[in-house]
Structure formats: C-alpha cells, structure tokens
C-alpha cells in the first residue's frame, strides 16, 4: 500500500511505533508533534519515521488528525537521545519522549495559544528621556510598567512581571507617542560580553587550570571537578561557560542541580555574571514551576532563545538545538535518579548526551559517586582537583567526634539528644555573634509515639510504617502515603494516658534548642516548614541576612548553600546509616556529612564540625575527621571489588506491587522462571525475590527481584528479551524494571 505514512510514538507502555496515514497539507518530517486517534481517545504523538509504503491493510490504518505546525520539529539528536533512554531503561520510546515535553504541548487544544507569536515592546530613546516625567506621580502601576521596560531589552505580557491590567492599551498609546516600539521576536541572540575583570573574583591557580582545561576542550570530554566544599566550583563553571558562550554566538549550555531549592541561588549567580544577556536568555526548568512558565521556558530552549538553561534532572531531556556544554553540579546526589515512571539517571544521560553531541560535560562534587570516581581512576574522565577553599583565609573546618558513650560514663547525659559539648559550643557561637547549624535528617517531632504500659506504637493503617508525630500540627502523619490523624489522648489499646514520643525529629530539636540556648533565634528548614511556594527562599534569605542564630534542618540545608556567618555545624543521629542493609549507605553518609560540614567557616572565620556518635573509631568517621575523601573512596572501591558490587557489576531490579505480599512474590517467582531460558540469562545472576523494607504502602504490598551481571551488554540483552514474558505474567497491580538501581 502506497502513500504517505508516518510511524508515531505515543505515551503508552508498549515498545513499538504505530502507523498512521498522513494526508495533511504540510509535509511530514520526523520530530513533528501530531494529534492521532488511539483506541477511543485522541492523543499527542511524535512522528519518528516517514514512509511511502506500509504493510498494514487499509482498514487498519487511521488518519493523523492534526499537526502542531507552529513548533519546529524536534531534532534528530534529541529523538536519538530519547531512543537511547528508552532502550537502556527498558521503556517504550513514547514513554520517554512525550513526558519530556511540557504538559501544554501534550494538549492539542492549547497549541495555537501557546505557539502564537507574542508581541514584545522595547523602550525607545525618546521614552528613556521623557516617559517617566510624563507620568503622574501617583500612577504607580504605569511607573512600574515604565520601569520594567527600562530594565529589560524588551517586554512581553507573559513575562513574570507585575503588569497593570490595561498594559496592552497603555503600550499601544505609548507606541503612538513614540516612547516604545514593537520588538522583533526573531532578533538574533545577544552575544555574551565578558564581565569586566575588575568585578570578577580572582581565581586560584587550581581554578584557573580547571577553567582552561574545560574551555579549551575539543569534542567530547568528560571532566570530574573534584573540589573540597567552598573551593569555588561554581566560579569554575561561570568562567568556563562564559568563555564558551563568548566564542560561540549561538551556543547553549545546560546546568543541572539536584534540588529545586538550589536553583534560585544558581540563577542569581548566573544572572549577575551574564547581565548583558537579553531577557529570557537564562531560564529554569523544574517541577516547581507553574505550567505556563515551564512551557515558555521549554520553548525558549527549543528555539535557541535561551542561552543558559538551569534545571533539575528533568532538564536533561530539554530540547536544545545548539547545546555546547553540560554541567552537573553535586553529581553524586541520589536526586538525579528518577524514582517513578522512567527511572533514569540524569547524570548518566548527561554523559551520554555530551558524547552523542561531541561536547564537554563537567561533573562537579566534593564527594563524587564511586561510579564516577572509578571512571576517573580508569582515565575515562579527566579529574580536575581543587584542594583548598577559594577564599584565602577560609580554611576547611576542624571535625570533632563527640563520643556519646564516653559522655554517659562521665555522668553527662545528653539533653534531648544534644550533648553538653555541643550545647556549650552553640552558646559560645551565639555570644560571638556567629551562626550555627544543627543537622538532623529526620523531620517531624518524633518518629514514634508509644505506650510504655502495653507496648502500643502508633502506626499507619495503610502502610507497614510508624506514624510520625508532628507536635506543632498536633497530628500523626505517615511520610509514605500522607495519612494523618489527631494525636490520641490515651493509648487506644489499654487506655494509658502516659503515651510518649520516642526519638527525635527536627521539630523536637528546635523546641529543645530554644530551651537550652536561651535567647537564641532558632529557625527550622525542612519539608514541613517550606511547603508554600517561595517559603524556602524566604527562610534562606533570613539566614543569609543574619537574622538567625541557630539553623536546624534536614538535607535541604546540607548542600550548595553559602552561609557566610556559619562557624559551627552539629550533626545528630548519624549512626543509623552505619547499620543499613543498603551497601551504598556508607557512601551516602560520608557525602552527606562532608556536604553539611562544608557549610562551616566559608568566610574566613574558623569553622568547627561536631558529630555526635557512639562509634567514634569507625573507619568512616575517622576518614571524615581527616577530611580524607580519597582514602575513603579508594578503600570503599576495594571493598566493592572484593564483594562484586557496582561499579564492578551491573544491576537491574524488578519490582512488583500487589494486593497481597503473596501475589507480588508469586509474580516475581513466575518472572524469574520465565527469565531462565532467555538469551544471555546464563551470564546473569537472579537472586531470590524478597519484600521491600517497607513492604506495604497505601495498602499495596511490594516485593523485588535483583538481577546482576558482570556484562552490561548481557544484562541489557536479557532484559530486552524478558519484556514480552513479563507482560504475559498476571497477578499484580503494577511492575517495573529499574536499570542501575540506587536503592537495593
């Protein structure tokens, strides 16, 4: 059968493309978005192939309904990137490509409005001279609009500015008077003028060597920027990217950060350094943006108008036709691994995308992941090292281990988890006008509420987990499914009124600090205190402004933040990670403690870190006290080699969710039986199915099956052949295959 036919990827859990008849006037090409019928629904799909013949009979073919012709086709390299991710992570191409697009582009009813060319206005010389003087003094809205025009090369109504309701009519009137003029939406990207040398920080020799290596790289080059905390890795990024953007007028760069709350400070640093760039040349991409803003930012990247894209892991799949460099800050962070849907690693895709395009990629961290460290040890990545802090007078903080058992033997019991040496140090810092940080990676007031009389413990009725006590809200809350209940006045089992909290969370530590350090201004930053949009940025601003004496928080405060007045860091309850069943727990704990330790002493004042532990002679703590990441990494890599663990083997995990644990385990047993005869299965070790640590979440029971091989190719071949058999096995609600799992 001849004609024009397109093969389309749709967001469905099937590893195939679907054939459609194409009869629209605009010629079809790969990368176009189309509206197609799929079953009883109309969905958006991506054209991947255009053919002039098909083997399908005419009665099986359906027509493409509409074309998103206002959008330039997604590029061939972008489709290839999505194809690689789909193949490697064992998903369909549509399951990768379509969710990577803004929601607005997946809704055909919004295409015209989203892609309409929006008029922009710029202030003319006549307006700069006399517009402000012509406005009434009390016309605050008009003056704000005039100020917005003066502050930017051009202005559109979608720009995130407080424009007056009648801005369109006002701009039309000002245009008639010669104050403003419509700006062309197709203006060429503004070249990057290097900042004046007088306002740039002076680089250290190590920073300069790193900048030179990155900015002069030709073709694909992977760099591990291993710098101690406070060594100025961000300055290396800024200088290297400035040189690249200045040399290539149409180049784009992508900078990834692990968490949303780190994007504001990165954005501020980049906007300050690249202030000559036009409005919209620096955009952010993360899940916290409003839907419309995220769509506009994606389009700016897709059209090349955005020269710099800052984002979290989802930004790695942004369409950037002129991408010339990628930076992954804090590359070790587990947040770069997606844990739902397509379970991809943004860091690994960044390296692949750089290799695909022949561009440099920089992986920055004070505590690189052992996988990245091993790649550098093997010479596949070029290691750039920053051994000292960027500010000459700022030394790394000293690390002191507080032996809680020794404190107990001396008769100095801790006060609600705070040792007396730590309390004394907190008081001393407050008296000197310095700030302190207390780190506890557990939110809430207490992890357990129990009855001493009968042993009752408050649990979640929907999960196999305890309900966490949140005292300020007077609630018990499950951190896994969101279930919430009022705190009971007495034990539900025996009626005892003396039910009490066990353990400590950040809320309890905040309460204790207010009592043991009188007069201290204590601020807590965690997921509970930063639920409202913009609240995290406001709280961090208070810390930077010196309005806080003691900051209490979880991992939200542990990385990336430049607290200039913090000279003391106290760490509580770190020992629990030493006994985790996860072989990566020690690596994560070392990275976490190194990162939070790095918040101290960044502005020249001596810094100190006090870690409370019952195991001060543990090898991890000893390496941390010496600030010896290299020794820790090499010793841990040797252990992994002996135990045949990543990076020396490759892993995949099959997880199943069922109405009962027996159903989930039975599915995994059947799946394991179906795996045995597959090609390449003889080179893959399949372990027994086991329940997850928290086996039930929201009344769904979960189990997992681990697969392991010394050959990545053999594992991938077997997983690919396994997919049809998995789809044939029944008996569970959901299942998924995760390649390179981080949580084992």
N, C-alpha and C positions, 0 to 999 in steps of 0.2 A: 504494500500500500504506500503510495507516494503523496507528497505534500510537504507541509512544514510541521514538524512535530518537536515538542520540547520535553525534556526529561526534568522533572521538578522534584526538589526535596521539600518535604513538609515536616512539621514538628510532630512526628509520630514515632513510637518505639519500634520501628521496623528499619532494618539496614538496607533500604532499597530506594530507588528513584521511581517516579510514576510518570507514565507517558500521557501527554495531552495533545490535542490538535490545536494548532496556533493559527488563528485567522485574523488577528488584529492588523491594523494598517502599519503600525510601527514595526520595523524589522526586529526580530527577536535576537538576543545575544545572551551568552552566559553572564550571570551576575545580576540579571534583572529580577525585580520582585513582581509577582503576579498573583492575582486572585483566581483560585481554582475551586471547583466543586470537589469535595472529598466526602464520600458517603452522603449523608443528608445535610452536611454543613458546607459553608463557604469558608475557605481558609486561605491564608497567605503562604505562598511557596517561593522558592528560589530556583530560577532556571539554572541548571548545571550543564545541560547539553542541548544543542540544536541540531536536529537531523532532518533529512528529507525522505526518510522511509522508516517504517515501523513494522514489526512482526505481529502487532496486535490487530485483531479484526475490527472493522469499523464500528460494530455495535458495542464494543468495549471501550471505545475512545470517547472522551468528553472534551469540551472546548475550554480554553482559557477564557475566563470571564472579563478580566480587566488587567491593565498593566500600570505599574507605578512609573509612568514615563517621565515624571518630573525629577526622578532620582537617577543620578549617574550609576551605571552598573557597578556592582561590587567587583573588585579587581580579581584577576586570575590568581595572584599570590594569596589573596585573602581566602578565596574558595579552597585553595590548596591547603592553607593553614587549618581551616575548618575540617577539611577532609582528613588531614593527619590526626587531628584531635579525635575525630570520630573513630578512626581506625584504631588508634593506640588505646583509647579509653573504652573501646567496645560499645560504641553507641552508633545510632544512625546519623547520617550527615545532617538531616533536618533537625535532629535533637541538639546539634551544636550550632548550626548557622542561624536558625530563627530566634532562639532565646538570646543570642548575642546582639540582636537588634533592639532598639528602643521599642517599648510597647506600642507607641503611636504608629510606628511603621508596620506593625502587625495587625493594624485595623484599617482596612481599605476606606472606611468612611472618613478617616482623618487625613488621608493622603493629600488632598488638594489644599486643605487649610495649612497643613504642616509645611508643605513644599512651596507655597505661594511666596513669590519674591516680595519681601517686606521693605517698604521704603525706609531709607535711612536719611538723616539730615546732619549737615555739618555747619558749624558756625563760620560765617564769612568775616573778613577783616572789618567791614562796617559794623557787624554785630559785636565784635570784640571791643570796638571803640565806644559804641553808644547804646547797646541794648540794655545793659544794667541801669544806666542813667534814665532811660525812658520808662522804666517800670515803677509803679507806685511803691512807696516804702513798705506798705502793709501787704503787698501782693506776694506773700511768702511762697505760694505754690509756683507762681511764674518765675520768681527769682531762683527757686530750686531747679526748675527746668533750664533756665539760662545757665546756671552753674554746672549742670550735668553736660550741657553742650560744650561749655568751655573746657571741661575736664577731660573730654574724650575726642578722638579724631572724628567720630560720627556716632549717631544715636538712633536707635530703633525703639519701637514701642515694646518689644519683647525683652529689651534689656532690663536686668533686675535693678531698676531704679524707681524711687517713689515719684512717678509722674502724675501730674494733675489729671483729673477726669477729662478735661477738654484739651488735652495736649495736641491732638491731631488738628483741631481747628486753630489753635494758637500757633503751631508751627506753620500752617498754611498762611496765616496772617503775617508772621514774621518773614516768610519767604517772599511774600508780595512786597514787603517793605525793604527787601534787600539785606536782611540780617542773617538769614540762613539759606541754604541751598541743598536740594536733594543730592545725596552722595551715591556714587555708583556702587552697586553691590558686588561688582566684579573687579574691584580695584586689586591690583597685584599685592601680594603680601609685603608688608613693610620690612625692609632689610633691618637686620639687627645691628645697631651701633654698639660697639663695646663700651662698657661703662668707663668713666674717667678713672685712670689709675689711682688718682688721689683718694677716691672713695672706696676702692676695693681693699679688702683685707690683705695683708701681706702674707703670702703663702710660705710655709716652711719648705725646706729642701725636699722632704718626702712628699709633701703635697704637690710641689712643682713637678717632680719626677712622675707622679701619678697622672697629673693633667697632661703632660707631654706625651706619655705613653698612650693615653686614651684618644687624645685629639689628633694624633698622627697615625692612628691605626688605619690600615688599608684592608678593605674587605672584612670578612667575618673575623672577629677577635673577641674572645670571652675573657673578661678580667674579674678576678676576685679582689675587691678592695677591702683588705683586712686591716681595719683601724681600730685602735682602742677607743672606748667611749670618750667623746669630746675631742677627737683628733681632727675634726673638720672634714668629714666625708662629704657633707653637703656642699662645702666650698669647692671640693674637687669636682662634684657633679656640675655646679654652676659654671665654673671656669671652663671645663671641658666642653659642655654643651654650648656655651657662648661662642667658643672658637668654631665649633661645627656649624652653628646657625649663621655666623657671620660669613663663613666660607661658602655656604650653600644657601642662596636666597630663598629657595622654595622648600627647604628641608623641614621635616617634622621630627620631634623627639617625644618619647613616651617615658614617663617616670612613674613607677609603681611604688606604693606604700602599703603596709599591711593592714592598716585600720583607718576607718573614716575619720576618727578624731585627730589623726596626724595630718590630714590634708590641709586644714586651714593654715598651719604654720609653714608648710611647704609652699602653699600657694602665695602666702605673703612674701616669703623669701624670693620666689621666682618673679613675682610682680615687681618687687623693689629692684631686683637686678636687671630685669628686662622691661623697664618702664617705657622704653621707646617703642615697644610693640603696640600695634593697634588693639583697640578694644575687641575682645573675642579671640585674640591670638593665643591666650592661655585659658584653657578650660579644664574643668574637673569632671571626672566620671566615677560615680559610686552609687550604691543603692539608696543612700540617704537623700538624694536629690529629688525634687519634685519631677513628676513625669515629663512635663513640658520642658523644663530646663535640661533634663538629661537628653531629651530628643534633640534640642537645639545644639547642645554641646557635641553630641554624636555627629550631627550633620556638619558642624564646623570642622570636625576632624576628617570626615569623609570627603568634604570638598577641598580640603587643604588650607582653609582659612585659619584653623587652629594650628599654630606652630608648635605649641607645647601642650601635651595632654598629661595631667596628673590624675592618678586614679588608683583604686584598689584592684583586686585581682580581676574583676570583670573587664577592666580596661585593656587587658592583654588581647582581647578579641575585637577591639575597636578597629574600624576601617580607617587606615591612614595611608593614603596612596604614595606619600613621599617620605615614609618613615626612614630615618637615617641613624638612629641610635636608641637604645633601650637602657634604662637604669632600673634596677630592682633594689630598693633600699630595705635593710633588715631582711636579707634574703632567706635567713634561717627560719623566719616566723611561720608557724603552722597555719596562720590565717591565709596564706597563699594557696592552700589546698581547699578546694570547694568540697563541701561535705553533703551536698544534696544535688539531685539531678546529675548533670555531667560532672563527675568527680575528678576534675582536672587540677594540675598544679600550674599556677600562673608562672612560677619561676621557671619550671621546665619548658613550658611553652614559649617563654621569653627567649630562652637559649635557642630553641628550635627556630623561632621566627627570625632571630638575628642571623642564624646560619642560612636559613632559606633566602633571606634578602641580601646576604653578604655585608652586614653592618656590625658595628661593635655593640656588645652588651656588657654592662657593668653590674656585678653582684656585690653589694656592699653590706658588711656586717662586722661587728666586734667579735661575734661568736658564730662563725659560719656553720651551716649544717655539715655534718660529717660527710654527706654525699658530695657537697661542693668542695669541702676540704680535700677529699680524696682525689677529685678531679684535678685540683691544683697540684697535689703531690705527684700525680702521674704526668704533669706537664700539659694537660689538655686545656687548662685555664692558666692565664698569666696572673701570678699573685703580685699585687701591689700592696706594700705594707706601710702603715702609719703607726709608729711605735710610741709616739708621745702626743700629748694634747696640743691643740693649735695655739692656745694662749700660753705664752712662755712661762708665766708664773703659775699656771694651773697644773698641778700635779695630780696623778691618779690618787684616789682616796686610799687610806690605810684600811685594812679589813681586820676586824677583831671578832673572834668567835667566843660567844658567851656560853660557857658550859652550864646548862641548867641543872644537871645533877650535882655539880660542884657547888652551885649556889644553894641548892637544897641542903646539902650536907653542912653548909656553913650556917644554916638556920635562916637564910634569906629567901623565903618563899616568894614567888612572883605574885604580883598584884594583877589578877585577871589576865594572866598571860604576859604581863610586862615585867621584865626583870628589873631589879633595883639599879644595876649599872646603866641600863637603857633609860630608865626614868631620870636618873641624875644627869645623864648626857642631854636629854631633852630640855631639862630645866636650864642647864648651862647655856645651851644654844639660844634659848628664848631670852635669857638675860643679856646676851651679847647682841641681840637684835638679828640673829640669823634664823634661817628656816630649817625645819626638819621634815623628813618624810618617813612615814611608817607604812611598811608594805605587808599586806596580808592578802593572799589570793583566794579569799573566800568572802563573798558578800552576804548580807543579812546580819541578823543579830547573833544567832547561834544555829549550828547545823542540826541540832537535835533538841526536842522538848520531851522529857521523860518523867516517869513516876518512880520514885525510889521505893515505894511500898510494894507495888506488884510487878514492876518492870515494863509497864506500858511505854511505848515510844510512838510519838506522832508520825504517822506515815501518810503517803499519798494513796488514796483509794484506787487510783488509776495506774500507778507506777510502782515498781519494786524499789522505791527510794523513800528516804525520810523527807518529811515536810520541813522546810527551813523556817525558823522563827524570825519574823520581821517585827521587831518591837514597836518602832515608831508608827507603823501602819496597823498595829495590833492584829496581825494576821499570821497564819501559817500558809506558806506558799511553796508549791513544787516548782523547782527550777527546770524541770524537764518537760512538763505538759502545761504549766500555768495554772493548775488547780489551786484554789485559795479558799481558806476558811477562817472564821474568827478563832481566836485563842480560847480554848475551853477554860472555864473557871475551876474545874476539878478534873481528876482522872476519869475518863469515860468508862473504865473497867471497874475500878474499886471505889471511886468517889473521893479519893485523897485530894485535898486542896493544895498540898505542897508539891505540885509539879514544878519542875525547874529546868532551865536551859542547860545544855551540856555543850562545851566547845565555844568557840568564838568566831564571829564574823566581823566585818568592818564596822557595822553599826555598834556593836558592843565595845570594840576598841575605841571608837570615837567617844562613847559615853565614859569609858574609863579614863581616857586621857584628860577629859575636861575636869575629872575629879583629882587626878594625881599630879597634874601640872596646872595649878590654879592660875587663872588669868590668861591662859593660852587661847589664842584664836585657832580653833580646830576646824578643819574642813575635810569632808569626806567626798571622794570622787570614785564612783563605781557605777555599774549599770543601773542601779536603783536611783541614784541621785542625778543621773543625766538622761532621763527618759524623754524629756521635752526637747524638741529641736532647738539647737543652739545653746542648750544649757551647759554642755561640756566646755564649749569655747568660752562661755562667760565665767565658769568656775576656774578654768586655767588662767584666764586673764587676771582674776583676783590673786592667784598665786604669784604670777609674774609682777603684779603691782605691789607686792609686799604686804598685802592685807591679810595674810595667813601666817601663823607661826608653825603649825604642825599640819601637814597634809597626810591624810590617811586614805589608802586606796588599794585597788587590785591591780592587775596587769595593765589597766588603762593608763596608769601613771608611770609604768616601769620603763618605757622605751620612747626614744625620739624627742622627748621634751627637754628644752634647755632652761632648767630652773637655775637662774644665776645666783640666788641667795641661799640655796640649799647646801648645807655643810654636813648634815648628819642624815644617814639612812639607817633605819632599824628594820630588820626582817624578822617576822614572826612565823612560826609553824611551817618551816621549810622542810622538816624531816619527813613528812608524809610521803613526799615524792621518792624517797630513798627505797621504799618498800613496794613500789608499784610493780605490777606484773608486766608492764609495757617496757620493752628493752630500750626505748628512747627516753624514758623518764629522766634518767640522769643527765643526758644531753640537754633536755629541755630545762631542767632545774639549773644547770650551770649557766645556760644562756640567760635565763630569767634573772638569776641573781647578779650576773655580770651587768645586765642592762640596767637593773634598778640601782646597783651600786654606782653606775656611771652618772646618776643624777647628782651626785655629791661633788663639791669642790670644782665646779666648772668655770668659776670666775676669778680664780686666784686665791680664794680663801681655802685653808686646809680642810680637806674632807675626810670623813670617817664613816665606815660602814660597820654596824654591829649586828651580827647574825646570831640569833638565839638557837641553840641546838643541844641535843642530848648526845650527839656523836661528833664531837669536835675533831676527832682523829680520823674521820672518814676521808678517804683519798680525794673525794670531790671537794670537800671543804678545804682540805689542805692546798689543793691546786688553786682554789678560789682565793685563799688568803695570800698566795704568792702571785695572784693575777696571771697565772700561767695557763693560758688557753692552749698554747701549742703543746705543752706537756700533757694536758688533759686530753686533747684531741688525738694525739698520737697513741696514748695508752688505750683510749676507748676504741680507736680503729683497730688496734692489735687484738683487743678482746672480740670485736665483731668478726675479725678474720678467723680467729680460732673457733668461734661459735657458729660460723657460716651464717651470718646475718647481713642485711644491707649495710654497706654498698657492695658486698661480695656475692650476694644472691639477689634475685628479683622476685617480688611477691605480688600476689593478687588475692583479693578476698571476695568470696561470695557470701552475701548477707541475705537472710530471708526473714520476713515478718509474717506471722500467722496469728490466728485467733487463739491458738494454744501453743505452748512450747513444743509439745509432741508433734504438732503439724509442721512447725518450722524445721525441727530436727529430721523428720521423715523426708521433707523436701530435699534437704541437703544430702541425706543419705542416697536418695534416688539420683540426685545430680552427680554425686561422686561416682556412683555406679555407671552412669552414662559417660563420664569423663574417661574412664579407664581404657576403652578401646580406641580413643581418638589418636590421630597422627601427632606425634611429639609428646604424648602423655607419658611415655616411658622415661622422659627426661624431666618430668615434673613430679615433685613430692606433694601428695594430697594428705593433709592432716585430718584428724577426726573432727567432726562438727561439734561445736560447743556453744552454750548460751553466752550472750554478751554479759559483761559485768553487771549492767543494769538491764535485766532480762525483759522487764515489762515497762513500756512507756505508752501512756494513753490507752491502756487495755489491749495493746498489741505486744505479742511476745516475739523476741528477737534471738536469732542464733547466727553463727558464722562458720565458714569453712575456709581455711587458709591453704593456698597453693604457693609453691616455692620452686624455683629452678635457678641453676647457675647460668642458664642461657636465656637472655631476654627474647631472642627470636623463637626459641622452642616454646616458651610460655605464651607468647603472642599467638603463635600458630595454633596451639591447643585451645586457647581461649576463643579464638575466632571460630574454630570448628565446633566448639561447645555450645555456641549461642542457639542454634536450632533445637538442640536437645533440651536446653533449659526452657525454651518456650513451650516445649511439649509436656514438661512436668507440671502437674497441677497440685493444688492443695494449700497454697499460701496466698496471702493478700498481695504481697509485693516481694520482689527480689531485685538485687542489683549486683553487678560485678564492679569492684573497685580495683584499679591497677595502681601499684605503688602506694598501698595504704599507709597512713601515718599512725593510725590507732590500731594496734594489734592486741 
